[in-house]
Amino acid sequence: MREIAVGVVAPAFVNVPLWVAQQRGFLECRGLRVTEQVLGSTHGVTNALRDGVVDIALTAPEGSIADAVSGGPLRVVAGLIDRPPLSMIALPKYRTFGDLRGSQIGTSSLTEGTRHVAETMLAAHGLSYPADYDFALEGSHVERWKALQAGTIDAALQMIPYDDIATDAGFTNLGPATAEFTLNAVCVRQPADRSVLTPFLAALAGAVEWFHGHIEESAAMAAAHTSVAPRYALRACQTLAGDGVIPPDLRSASGALAAVTGALRSSSLIPPHGPDPAAVAVDYSYLT
């Protein structure tokens, strides 16, 4: 049995395919055993992958894309989330996006993940960064929920099912993220061991297929894994199973990847011109 370390930001529902692969034997039947390492932030996972602390990362792809464009060894080898299951949750006193002018928006990173999705959503409502609001580094959606409850931030993107939990607790749900954006991907450090990576990705693909046919069973697994109430876990898994959320072949849609590279360019995290960053950073050859 091959032991591999997989880095994740948090015990988030976007990782349901990994949990299914573990608990339904998709990994074991391919000779793999996974140790899941929760690292608390997207850049923390990217750094752990770069430093060899983990073998595989399930995280926002921006760090790996920027690394590859600069000549580094990180690569994106599969997509997991193409339509982010996130909603903008605000303190009860805020009723519209316009009310957030001058506010603090919680995020897990200033260079990856929710920062770019939040910036796009706020721009669609006439708010620009940094003129109209500031970002506050708060970690994963679990930590952002704690910050919202404490009132130390004004709003934050909250992942399923914390968006529903917050709404039921009286917080304002300003609406879901609706645009394509590769929020979660499988990233590795080159050279990757094909004899491990290909069966790992095959196990994930099998788990995704099983998940779509067994939503209630998957929700029960997720509820046990996260200590979230079963009713919230079921609603979260139903959202996760929606059209366009998980790419069925684990290949991110071109539009979802383009949104990521566009955000990287507009934030000056990669050069504004030159070859397509996805052509440099994305390698689907490990998928069967």
ZATIBA-619495 format. One record per residue (C-alpha): residue number from 1; residue in three letters; x, y, z; chain. Coordinates in Angstrom, 2 decimals. Example, Ala and Ser with C-alpha at 12.3 -4.5 7.8 and 13.67 -1.06 7.14 Angstrom:
<rs>
+-----+-----+---------+---------+---------+-------+
|   n | res |      c1 |      c2 |      c3 | chain |
+-----+-----+---------+---------+---------+-------+
|   1 | Ala |   12.30 |   -4.50 |    7.80 |     A |
|   2 | Ser |   13.67 |   -1.06 |    7.14 |     A |
+-----+-----+---------+---------+---------+-------+
</rs>
This chain:
<rs>
+-----+-----+---------+---------+---------+-------+
|   n | res |      c1 |      c2 |      c3 | chain |
+-----+-----+---------+---------+---------+-------+
|   1 | Met |    0.00 |    0.00 |    0.00 |     A |
|   2 | Arg |    1.46 |    3.36 |   -1.02 |     A |
|   3 | Glu |    1.10 |    6.14 |    1.54 |     A |
|   4 | Ile |    0.56 |    9.66 |    0.18 |     A |
|   5 | Ala |    0.01 |   12.98 |    1.92 |     A |
|   6 | Val |   -2.71 |   15.20 |    0.47 |     A |
|   7 | Gly |   -2.84 |   18.83 |    1.55 |     A |
|   8 | Val |   -6.19 |   20.63 |    1.87 |     A |
|   9 | Val |   -7.17 |   24.05 |    3.16 |     A |
|  10 | Ala |   -9.93 |   22.84 |    5.48 |     A |
|  11 | Pro |  -12.42 |   19.98 |    5.92 |     A |
|  12 | Ala |  -14.51 |   21.62 |    3.20 |     A |
|  13 | Phe |  -17.34 |   20.10 |    1.18 |     A |
|  14 | Val |  -15.41 |   20.68 |   -2.05 |     A |
|  15 | Asn |  -13.31 |   17.74 |   -0.85 |     A |
|  16 | Val |  -16.26 |   15.32 |   -0.73 |     A |
|  17 | Pro |  -14.81 |   13.33 |   -3.69 |     A |
|  18 | Leu |  -11.67 |   12.66 |   -1.65 |     A |
|  19 | Trp |  -13.70 |   11.50 |    1.34 |     A |
|  20 | Val |  -15.78 |    9.22 |   -0.89 |     A |
|  21 | Ala |  -12.61 |    7.83 |   -2.47 |     A |
|  22 | Gln |  -11.27 |    7.05 |    1.00 |     A |
|  23 | Gln |  -14.41 |    5.58 |    2.53 |     A |
|  24 | Arg |  -15.76 |    3.68 |   -0.48 |     A |
|  25 | Gly |  -12.45 |    1.97 |   -1.28 |     A |
|  26 | Phe |  -11.63 |    3.75 |   -4.55 |     A |
|  27 | Leu |   -8.13 |    4.51 |   -3.26 |     A |
|  28 | Glu |   -7.53 |    1.22 |   -1.46 |     A |
|  29 | Cys |   -8.35 |   -0.87 |   -4.51 |     A |
|  30 | Arg |   -5.60 |    1.01 |   -6.35 |     A |
|  31 | Gly |   -3.06 |    0.37 |   -3.62 |     A |
|  32 | Leu |   -3.18 |    3.87 |   -2.11 |     A |
|  33 | Arg |   -3.71 |    5.15 |    1.40 |     A |
|  34 | Val |   -4.14 |    8.91 |    1.90 |     A |
|  35 | Thr |   -3.25 |   11.01 |    4.91 |     A |
|  36 | Glu |   -5.17 |   14.28 |    4.72 |     A |
|  37 | Gln |   -3.29 |   17.31 |    6.05 |     A |
|  38 | Val |   -5.40 |   20.37 |    6.87 |     A |
|  39 | Leu |   -3.22 |   23.46 |    6.40 |     A |
|  40 | Gly |   -5.65 |   26.32 |    6.99 |     A |
|  41 | Ser |   -5.12 |   28.53 |    3.95 |     A |
|  42 | Thr |   -4.66 |   28.28 |    0.20 |     A |
|  43 | His |   -1.16 |   29.72 |    0.25 |     A |
|  44 | Gly |   -0.31 |   27.39 |    3.13 |     A |
|  45 | Val |   -1.25 |   24.39 |    0.98 |     A |
|  46 | Thr |    0.69 |   25.77 |   -2.01 |     A |
|  47 | Asn |    3.78 |   26.31 |    0.15 |     A |
|  48 | Ala |    3.50 |   22.81 |    1.61 |     A |
|  49 | Leu |    3.36 |   21.36 |   -1.90 |     A |
|  50 | Arg |    6.34 |   23.43 |   -3.06 |     A |
|  51 | Asp |    8.34 |   22.39 |    0.02 |     A |
|  52 | Gly |    7.55 |   18.69 |   -0.34 |     A |
|  53 | Val |    5.53 |   18.51 |    2.88 |     A |
|  54 | Val |    2.60 |   17.02 |    0.92 |     A |
|  55 | Asp |    2.62 |   14.94 |   -2.26 |     A |
|  56 | Ile |   -0.63 |   16.28 |   -3.73 |     A |
|  57 | Ala |   -2.66 |   19.40 |   -3.03 |     A |
|  58 | Leu |   -6.39 |   19.96 |   -3.40 |     A |
|  59 | Thr |   -6.48 |   23.74 |   -3.41 |     A |
|  60 | Ala |   -6.97 |   26.90 |   -5.42 |     A |
|  61 | Pro |   -4.86 |   26.66 |   -8.59 |     A |
|  62 | Glu |   -3.56 |   30.26 |   -8.70 |     A |
|  63 | Gly |   -0.41 |   29.55 |   -6.69 |     A |
|  64 | Ser |    0.57 |   26.62 |   -8.88 |     A |
|  65 | Ile |   -0.18 |   28.54 |  -12.08 |     A |
|  66 | Ala |    1.89 |   31.53 |  -10.96 |     A |
|  67 | Asp |    4.71 |   29.20 |   -9.92 |     A |
|  68 | Ala |    4.72 |   27.41 |  -13.29 |     A |
|  69 | Val |    4.66 |   30.67 |  -15.23 |     A |
|  70 | Ser |    7.73 |   31.83 |  -13.30 |     A |
|  71 | Gly |    9.55 |   28.59 |  -14.15 |     A |
|  72 | Gly |    8.74 |   26.69 |  -10.97 |     A |
|  73 | Pro |    7.85 |   22.99 |  -10.59 |     A |
|  74 | Leu |    4.17 |   23.22 |   -9.58 |     A |
|  75 | Arg |    1.46 |   22.07 |  -11.98 |     A |
|  76 | Val |   -2.32 |   21.69 |  -12.11 |     A |
|  77 | Val |   -3.20 |   18.12 |  -13.12 |     A |
|  78 | Ala |   -6.99 |   18.05 |  -12.67 |     A |
|  79 | Gly |   -9.92 |   20.30 |  -11.89 |     A |
|  80 | Leu |  -12.37 |   19.71 |   -9.03 |     A |
|  81 | Ile |  -14.60 |   22.79 |   -8.77 |     A |
|  82 | Asp |  -15.49 |   24.95 |  -11.79 |     A |
|  83 | Arg |  -18.47 |   26.84 |  -10.36 |     A |
|  84 | Pro |  -17.68 |   27.93 |   -6.80 |     A |
|  85 | Pro |  -20.34 |   26.88 |   -4.26 |     A |
|  86 | Leu |  -19.94 |   30.16 |   -2.38 |     A |
|  87 | Ser |  -22.23 |   32.96 |   -1.25 |     A |
|  88 | Met |  -21.40 |   36.43 |    0.03 |     A |
|  89 | Ile |  -22.49 |   36.51 |    3.66 |     A |
|  90 | Ala |  -22.62 |   39.84 |    5.51 |     A |
|  91 | Leu |  -23.41 |   41.04 |    9.01 |     A |
|  92 | Pro |  -27.17 |   41.51 |    9.48 |     A |
|  93 | Lys |  -26.92 |   45.31 |    9.28 |     A |
|  94 | Tyr |  -25.85 |   45.10 |    5.62 |     A |
|  95 | Arg |  -28.69 |   44.51 |    3.17 |     A |
|  96 | Thr |  -27.09 |   45.17 |   -0.24 |     A |
|  97 | Phe |  -23.67 |   44.97 |   -1.87 |     A |
|  98 | Gly |  -23.62 |   48.77 |   -1.93 |     A |
|  99 | Asp |  -23.79 |   48.79 |    1.85 |     A |
| 100 | Leu |  -20.36 |   47.13 |    1.91 |     A |
| 101 | Arg |  -18.57 |   50.30 |    0.80 |     A |
| 102 | Gly |  -15.80 |   50.94 |    3.33 |     A |
| 103 | Ser |  -16.05 |   47.43 |    4.78 |     A |
| 104 | Gln |  -13.63 |   44.63 |    5.65 |     A |
| 105 | Ile |  -14.07 |   41.50 |    3.50 |     A |
| 106 | Gly |  -12.67 |   38.27 |    4.92 |     A |
| 107 | Thr |  -10.59 |   36.06 |    2.66 |     A |
| 108 | Ser |   -8.20 |   33.13 |    2.95 |     A |
| 109 | Ser |   -5.47 |   34.69 |    0.82 |     A |
| 110 | Leu |   -4.59 |   37.89 |   -1.02 |     A |
| 111 | Thr |   -3.31 |   35.94 |   -4.03 |     A |
| 112 | Glu |   -5.53 |   32.88 |   -4.39 |     A |
| 113 | Gly |   -9.04 |   31.49 |   -4.14 |     A |
| 114 | Thr |  -11.81 |   33.49 |   -2.55 |     A |
| 115 | Arg |  -10.03 |   36.85 |   -2.95 |     A |
| 116 | His |  -10.47 |   36.73 |   -6.73 |     A |
| 117 | Val |  -14.06 |   35.45 |   -6.62 |     A |
| 118 | Ala |  -15.01 |   38.12 |   -4.07 |     A |
| 119 | Glu |  -13.32 |   40.87 |   -6.07 |     A |
| 120 | Thr |  -15.24 |   39.87 |   -9.20 |     A |
| 121 | Met |  -18.56 |   39.77 |   -7.35 |     A |
| 122 | Leu |  -18.01 |   43.14 |   -5.72 |     A |
| 123 | Ala |  -16.89 |   44.72 |   -9.01 |     A |
| 124 | Ala |  -20.16 |   43.59 |  -10.59 |     A |
| 125 | His |  -21.93 |   45.76 |   -8.01 |     A |
| 126 | Gly |  -19.73 |   48.81 |   -8.55 |     A |
| 127 | Leu |  -17.21 |   48.27 |   -5.73 |     A |
| 128 | Ser |  -13.50 |   48.28 |   -6.54 |     A |
| 129 | Tyr |  -10.50 |   47.20 |   -4.49 |     A |
| 130 | Pro |   -8.84 |   48.92 |   -2.66 |     A |
| 131 | Ala |  -10.81 |   52.14 |   -3.12 |     A |
| 132 | Asp |  -14.13 |   50.87 |   -1.74 |     A |
| 133 | Tyr |  -13.21 |   48.07 |    0.68 |     A |
| 134 | Asp |  -10.28 |   46.18 |    2.17 |     A |
| 135 | Phe |   -9.49 |   42.50 |    2.52 |     A |
| 136 | Ala |   -8.82 |   40.90 |    5.90 |     A |
| 137 | Leu |   -6.88 |   37.65 |    6.04 |     A |
| 138 | Glu |   -9.00 |   35.26 |    8.09 |     A |
| 139 | Gly |   -8.13 |   31.78 |    6.81 |     A |
| 140 | Ser |  -10.58 |   29.15 |    5.62 |     A |
| 141 | His |  -14.36 |   29.46 |    5.46 |     A |
| 142 | Val |  -14.52 |   27.97 |    8.97 |     A |
| 143 | Glu |  -12.35 |   30.78 |   10.33 |     A |
| 144 | Arg |  -14.27 |   33.36 |    8.30 |     A |
| 145 | Trp |  -17.50 |   32.15 |    9.90 |     A |
| 146 | Lys |  -15.95 |   32.63 |   13.34 |     A |
| 147 | Ala |  -14.86 |   36.15 |   12.35 |     A |
| 148 | Leu |  -18.35 |   36.99 |   11.10 |     A |
| 149 | Gln |  -19.88 |   35.76 |   14.34 |     A |
| 150 | Ala |  -17.37 |   37.84 |   16.31 |     A |
| 151 | Gly |  -18.10 |   40.88 |   14.13 |     A |
| 152 | Thr |  -14.43 |   41.45 |   13.29 |     A |
| 153 | Ile |  -15.18 |   41.45 |    9.55 |     A |
| 154 | Asp |  -18.18 |   42.80 |    7.70 |     A |
| 155 | Ala |  -18.65 |   40.13 |    5.05 |     A |
| 156 | Ala |  -17.00 |   37.10 |    3.48 |     A |
| 157 | Leu |  -17.60 |   34.44 |    0.90 |     A |
| 158 | Gln |  -18.88 |   31.38 |    2.70 |     A |
| 159 | Met |  -18.74 |   27.89 |    1.30 |     A |
| 160 | Ile |  -21.54 |   25.36 |    1.47 |     A |
| 161 | Pro |  -23.06 |   24.63 |    3.96 |     A |
| 162 | Tyr |  -21.84 |   27.61 |    5.99 |     A |
| 163 | Asp |  -23.80 |   29.94 |    3.74 |     A |
| 164 | Asp |  -27.02 |   28.20 |    4.79 |     A |
| 165 | Ile |  -25.92 |   28.03 |    8.44 |     A |
| 166 | Ala |  -25.20 |   31.77 |    8.42 |     A |
| 167 | Thr |  -28.49 |   32.64 |    6.72 |     A |
| 168 | Asp |  -30.45 |   30.61 |    9.25 |     A |
| 169 | Ala |  -28.54 |   32.42 |   12.02 |     A |
| 170 | Gly |  -29.78 |   35.79 |   10.77 |     A |
| 171 | Phe |  -26.83 |   36.93 |    8.67 |     A |
| 172 | Thr |  -27.49 |   38.48 |    5.27 |     A |
| 173 | Asn |  -26.96 |   36.33 |    2.19 |     A |
| 174 | Leu |  -26.22 |   38.81 |   -0.58 |     A |
| 175 | Gly |  -26.22 |   36.05 |   -3.19 |     A |
| 176 | Pro |  -24.21 |   33.19 |   -4.64 |     A |
| 177 | Ala |  -21.17 |   33.29 |   -6.86 |     A |
| 178 | Thr |  -22.49 |   32.48 |  -10.33 |     A |
| 179 | Ala |  -19.53 |   32.85 |  -12.70 |     A |
| 180 | Glu |  -17.24 |   30.04 |  -13.78 |     A |
| 181 | Phe |  -13.97 |   29.99 |  -11.84 |     A |
| 182 | Thr |  -11.72 |   27.04 |  -11.07 |     A |
| 183 | Leu |  -11.83 |   27.26 |   -7.28 |     A |
| 184 | Asn |  -10.38 |   23.86 |   -6.39 |     A |
| 185 | Ala |   -7.92 |   21.76 |   -8.36 |     A |
| 186 | Val |   -5.45 |   18.91 |   -7.98 |     A |
| 187 | Cys |   -1.93 |   20.29 |   -7.95 |     A |
| 188 | Val |    1.45 |   18.54 |   -7.80 |     A |
| 189 | Arg |    5.16 |   19.25 |   -7.81 |     A |
| 190 | Gln |    7.13 |   18.04 |  -10.82 |     A |
| 191 | Pro |    8.53 |   15.51 |  -11.37 |     A |
| 192 | Ala |    5.41 |   13.65 |  -10.25 |     A |
| 193 | Asp |    5.30 |    9.87 |   -9.83 |     A |
| 194 | Arg |    2.90 |    8.74 |  -12.56 |     A |
| 195 | Ser |    2.49 |    5.32 |  -10.92 |     A |
| 196 | Val |    0.92 |    7.09 |   -7.91 |     A |
| 197 | Leu |   -0.71 |   10.14 |   -9.46 |     A |
| 198 | Thr |   -2.63 |    8.40 |  -12.24 |     A |
| 199 | Pro |   -4.34 |    5.87 |   -9.93 |     A |
| 200 | Phe |   -5.05 |    8.66 |   -7.43 |     A |
| 201 | Leu |   -6.83 |   10.68 |  -10.12 |     A |
| 202 | Ala |   -8.66 |    7.56 |  -11.32 |     A |
| 203 | Ala |   -9.86 |    7.01 |   -7.75 |     A |
| 204 | Leu |  -11.12 |   10.60 |   -7.58 |     A |
| 205 | Ala |  -12.91 |   10.24 |  -10.92 |     A |
| 206 | Gly |  -14.59 |    7.06 |   -9.71 |     A |
| 207 | Ala |  -15.57 |    8.77 |   -6.49 |     A |
| 208 | Val |  -17.12 |   11.70 |   -8.38 |     A |
| 209 | Glu |  -19.24 |    9.31 |  -10.45 |     A |
| 210 | Trp |  -20.34 |    7.42 |   -7.32 |     A |
| 211 | Phe |  -21.13 |   10.69 |   -5.52 |     A |
| 212 | His |  -23.54 |   11.82 |   -8.24 |     A |
| 213 | Gly |  -25.48 |    8.58 |   -7.87 |     A |
| 214 | His |  -25.44 |    8.53 |   -4.06 |     A |
| 215 | Ile |  -26.05 |   12.05 |   -2.81 |     A |
| 216 | Glu |  -27.68 |   11.08 |    0.48 |     A |
| 217 | Glu |  -24.98 |    8.55 |    1.37 |     A |
| 218 | Ser |  -22.29 |   11.08 |    0.47 |     A |
| 219 | Ala |  -23.99 |   13.69 |    2.64 |     A |
| 220 | Ala |  -23.98 |   11.28 |    5.59 |     A |
| 221 | Met |  -20.23 |   10.75 |    5.11 |     A |
| 222 | Ala |  -19.63 |   14.49 |    4.90 |     A |
| 223 | Ala |  -21.74 |   15.20 |    7.98 |     A |
| 224 | Ala |  -19.70 |   12.68 |    9.98 |     A |
| 225 | His |  -16.43 |   14.10 |    8.59 |     A |
| 226 | Thr |  -17.25 |   17.72 |    9.42 |     A |
| 227 | Ser |  -19.68 |   17.49 |   12.36 |     A |
| 228 | Val |  -22.17 |   19.54 |   10.32 |     A |
| 229 | Ala |  -25.86 |   18.83 |   10.92 |     A |
| 230 | Pro |  -27.18 |   16.25 |    8.43 |     A |
| 231 | Arg |  -29.77 |   18.62 |    6.93 |     A |
| 232 | Tyr |  -27.04 |   21.12 |    6.05 |     A |
| 233 | Ala |  -24.77 |   18.39 |    4.71 |     A |
| 234 | Leu |  -27.52 |   17.14 |    2.41 |     A |
| 235 | Arg |  -28.24 |   20.61 |    1.01 |     A |
| 236 | Ala |  -24.53 |   21.16 |    0.49 |     A |
| 237 | Cys |  -24.10 |   17.91 |   -1.41 |     A |
| 238 | Gln |  -27.13 |   18.69 |   -3.55 |     A |
| 239 | Thr |  -25.49 |   22.00 |   -4.48 |     A |
| 240 | Leu |  -22.17 |   20.26 |   -5.14 |     A |
| 241 | Ala |  -23.94 |   17.86 |   -7.51 |     A |
| 242 | Gly |  -25.37 |   20.73 |   -9.55 |     A |
| 243 | Asp |  -24.58 |   21.25 |  -13.23 |     A |
| 244 | Gly |  -21.14 |   22.65 |  -13.90 |     A |
| 245 | Val |  -19.85 |   22.54 |  -10.32 |     A |
| 246 | Ile |  -17.58 |   19.47 |  -10.58 |     A |
| 247 | Pro |  -16.14 |   18.85 |  -14.07 |     A |
| 248 | Pro |  -17.20 |   15.24 |  -14.79 |     A |
| 249 | Asp |  -13.90 |   14.29 |  -16.46 |     A |
| 250 | Leu |  -11.82 |   16.29 |  -13.93 |     A |
| 251 | Arg |  -10.78 |   18.66 |  -16.72 |     A |
| 252 | Ser |  -11.71 |   22.22 |  -15.86 |     A |
| 253 | Ala |  -13.78 |   24.06 |  -18.42 |     A |
| 254 | Ser |  -11.73 |   26.48 |  -20.48 |     A |
| 255 | Gly |  -13.84 |   29.40 |  -19.28 |     A |
| 256 | Ala |  -13.27 |   28.50 |  -15.63 |     A |
| 257 | Leu |   -9.50 |   28.36 |  -16.13 |     A |
| 258 | Ala |   -9.55 |   31.55 |  -18.18 |     A |
| 259 | Ala |  -11.25 |   33.33 |  -15.28 |     A |
| 260 | Val |   -8.40 |   32.25 |  -12.99 |     A |
| 261 | Thr |   -5.62 |   33.33 |  -15.34 |     A |
| 262 | Gly |   -7.45 |   36.59 |  -16.03 |     A |
| 263 | Ala |   -7.62 |   37.31 |  -12.30 |     A |
| 264 | Leu |   -3.91 |   36.55 |  -11.93 |     A |
| 265 | Arg |   -3.06 |   38.93 |  -14.75 |     A |
| 266 | Ser |   -5.31 |   41.73 |  -13.55 |     A |
| 267 | Ser |   -3.77 |   41.42 |  -10.06 |     A |
| 268 | Ser |   -0.23 |   41.55 |  -11.56 |     A |
| 269 | Leu |    0.56 |   38.12 |  -10.10 |     A |
| 270 | Ile |    1.64 |   36.91 |  -13.53 |     A |
| 271 | Pro |    2.78 |   38.98 |  -16.55 |     A |
| 272 | Pro |   -0.07 |   40.70 |  -18.40 |     A |
| 273 | His |    1.04 |   39.38 |  -21.79 |     A |
| 274 | Gly |    2.71 |   36.32 |  -23.24 |     A |
| 275 | Pro |    1.77 |   32.67 |  -23.76 |     A |
| 276 | Asp |   -1.42 |   31.23 |  -22.31 |     A |
| 277 | Pro |   -0.57 |   30.52 |  -18.64 |     A |
| 278 | Ala |   -2.78 |   27.43 |  -18.67 |     A |
| 279 | Ala |   -0.68 |   25.95 |  -21.47 |     A |
| 280 | Val |    2.36 |   26.23 |  -19.22 |     A |
| 281 | Ala |    0.77 |   25.25 |  -15.91 |     A |
| 282 | Val |   -1.90 |   22.63 |  -16.69 |     A |
| 283 | Asp |   -0.96 |   19.03 |  -17.48 |     A |
| 284 | Tyr |   -3.86 |   16.60 |  -17.92 |     A |
| 285 | Ser |   -1.65 |   13.76 |  -19.14 |     A |
| 286 | Tyr |   -1.99 |   11.97 |  -15.79 |     A |
| 287 | Leu |   -5.74 |   11.54 |  -16.27 |     A |
| 288 | Thr |   -6.78 |    8.23 |  -17.79 |     A |
+-----+-----+---------+---------+---------+-------+
</rs>
